[in-house]
Amino acid sequence: MIETSQVQLAIVSPDKEFYVPETGQSLHGKDVIKQMTINRVWHNDKQGRFAMVQYAGQCFKFREGEAKTVPESIGSRLRANSAICVGTDKLNGPIVPFLEIVKRTEMSESVSTKTPTTCPICGEDQLSFPKLTRHLAQERKKHPELFQEEKTEWEADEKPSKGTATDGDVD
């Protein structure tokens, strides 16, 4: 089965607030980021610091301010693997994931709408080839720059010659 939904994951924003039902208190994203430093979750490379989460033998790097798009099934497991115990109580403290889902997208609409009669410019299905031809003629009037043909090397190098049989001249 092909998965058609994707999520964008990012490290928790410092402004985000979490409500912890066990304690009745709320945590902030800056507390989670501080705990990541204490637990030595951060790594460094040439681009700066990143947090690494492993799933199914693959390492995923997450940087602050950047989002990574993954299939939803992998995203939910990465988020679960990013759980971190925040606070001074290491046994009973609140466990919060340091990754958050920024955006969900469904790909099923875009995958199912591609048919042979779909206009490549606007993406609208014309339902028949004659309608598509008429529609493309209208699009050519609106956007002539999209329909410019490029000459191949042999066409560009070719110079018209005088007195050929196709000119109607007879030598």
MOZIJO-V443372 format. One record per run of one state. SS is the DSSP state (h for helix, s for strand, l for the rest). FROM is the first residue (numbers start at 0). TO is the last residue. If there is no record, write none. Layout:
# MOZIJO-V443372
ss=SS from=FROM to=TO
ss=SS from=FROM to=TO
This chain:
# MOZIJO-V443372
ss=l from=0 to=3
ss=s from=4 to=10
ss=l from=11 to=15
ss=s from=16 to=19
ss=l from=20 to=23
ss=s from=24 to=27
ss=h from=28 to=37
ss=l from=38 to=40
ss=s from=41 to=44
ss=l from=45 to=46
ss=s from=47 to=54
ss=l from=55 to=56
ss=s from=57 to=61
ss=l from=62 to=65
ss=s from=66 to=70
ss=h from=71 to=80
ss=l from=81 to=81
ss=s from=82 to=85
ss=l from=86 to=92
ss=s from=93 to=96
ss=l from=97 to=97
ss=s from=98 to=105
ss=l from=106 to=106
ss=h from=107 to=111
ss=l from=112 to=116
ss=s from=117 to=117
ss=l from=118 to=123
ss=s from=124 to=124
ss=l from=125 to=127
ss=h from=128 to=141
ss=l from=142 to=142
ss=h from=143 to=146
ss=l from=147 to=151
ss=h from=152 to=156
ss=l from=157 to=163
ss=h from=164 to=166
ss=l from=167 to=170
